[in-house]
Amino acid sequence: MNPYINIWFKTRKTIDDKLQSNWVHDYGFTPYLIYGLTLTIETYSDLLFLEFNTILILFIAIALGFVSAIITRAIGVNVLFYIGKIWKGKASKSEIDTVLSLSLIPNILVSSYLVLAMALSFGEVMTFKENNFIVLVMYFFGLRILIFGIARVQKFSYGLAVLNIFVPQLIIVFIYLLIKEL
């Protein structure tokens, strides 16, 4: 089962399939890397596109995206895991890692949009505020996947799964804002 296609329409079945396989250890870092690339381009777009070659900027964004991916994975998995333990969640870190990785798959479309916009800019300063619709829709798809997955692995109701996600999101947003100010 291809998670990049099936996660959109068969969310629960895809989550169950990938939890039973070794998917997160073989391919699970890819969505984190794509998320890191998206985060890097969105956060540092004004600085990245001033007077540099677009190809060079893409390589810098990939390198920074790789670092962002490692940090996101380490923080995201641990925060969701330990917050879930407060409410007596049953998931292992590997299961949380799988669910979080699957929930980042919608960022592929966001990254594609950003890379396309970057390629079409030809070195001009870019602003990504023009079309937030794509980002917003993909955010909600990712949140939907995360809620279904957390409810499944933690053995929670959807309401408690939302709470398990909301508290760490506040922590992650706070960290993001600190990083963005650097």
Salt bridges, closest charged atoms under 4 A:
ASP16 OD1 - ARG152 NE 2.40
ASP17 OD2 - LYS18 NZ 3.05
ASP97 OD2 - ARG73 NH2 2.65
